[in-house]
Amino acid sequence: MSFQEYVDSAQQFFDQLVDRATDDELFAGGYLRGHFDLAVGYAQVENLALSPSELNEQVEKSLVKAYHNGELTESDKAHVVSIWEQVQALVK
């Protein structure tokens, strides 16, 4: 799967959350989408040729930093992790 195919699939996944997710999952999905979109935007601005796994690494670094900064409650973090696992599974 190419970088762009993965980005497109992930964006579609995030869009579809609106129709089926709980309020907590919607929050987590929006939070995660922000981290994902930031990593995608950075890669595009810097003209980086990232693979989907390299993009995932960038998102992971951003999420870990946010967790260490105390941005999420444990409950919210659990929802973010669950949705992140679903997004990463799009690559496989």
N, C-alpha and C positions, 0 to 999 in steps of 0.2 A: 504494500500500500504506500502510495506517495504521501509526502507532507500535505499537499493540498487536498487529496482525497480524505485523509484523516481529519483535517481541519473541517472540511465540509460535513463529514459524518458526525463529528462532535457537535458542530453547530446545529445540525438537524436533531441530534439527541437532546441538546439543551432546549431547543424549541418545543419538542414533543413533551418535555417534562410538564409544561404548562397545563396540558390536558389530563395528566394522570397522577401528578405528584400531590403529596400532602403539603400543608403550609410549611412544615419544617423542611421537607425535601425541596420545595421551591426556593426557600431561603438558601439552603446549601447549594443548590444548583446555580443560583444567581451568583453566589459568592465564588464558587469554583469557576464559573464561566468568566468572571472578572480576571482571575489568575490565569486562566487558559488564554483568554483574548490578549492579555498583556504580554504573555510569552510569545504568542503568534505575532503580535504587532512589533515587538522588539526584533524578532527574527526577520521580519519583512523590512523594517527600517534599516537594519544592519546588513541586509542582503545575505543572511546566513542560509546556507543550504542544509537545513536540519532534517534528520530522519524523524519519523514519528516517535521513536524511542528517545531521541535526543530532546525533542520537544517535551515529552513527558518528564524527562529529567529536570528541565527548566521549570516546569510547573511544580514538580515535587519540591525543588529548592525554595520556590516562592511560598508554597504552603507550609513547609517546615519553619521558615522564618516567621510566618504569620502565627503559627502555633506557639513558637517560643516567645513571641511578643504578647501572647495572651489575647489574641483577637477573637477567639471562639470559646464558648463553653464546651465542656466535655460532650454534652449531648449534640450540639451543633457540629463539633468535630467528627463525631461518629457518623452523622448524616453526610458530611462532606466526603469522608473516606469511602463510604458506601457508594456514593455517586461517582467518585473518582475511579473506583474499581470498575464500574460499568463503562465509563468513558474509555479507560485504558483497554478494556476488552474489545473495543471496536477495531483495534489494530490486528487482533488475532484472526 
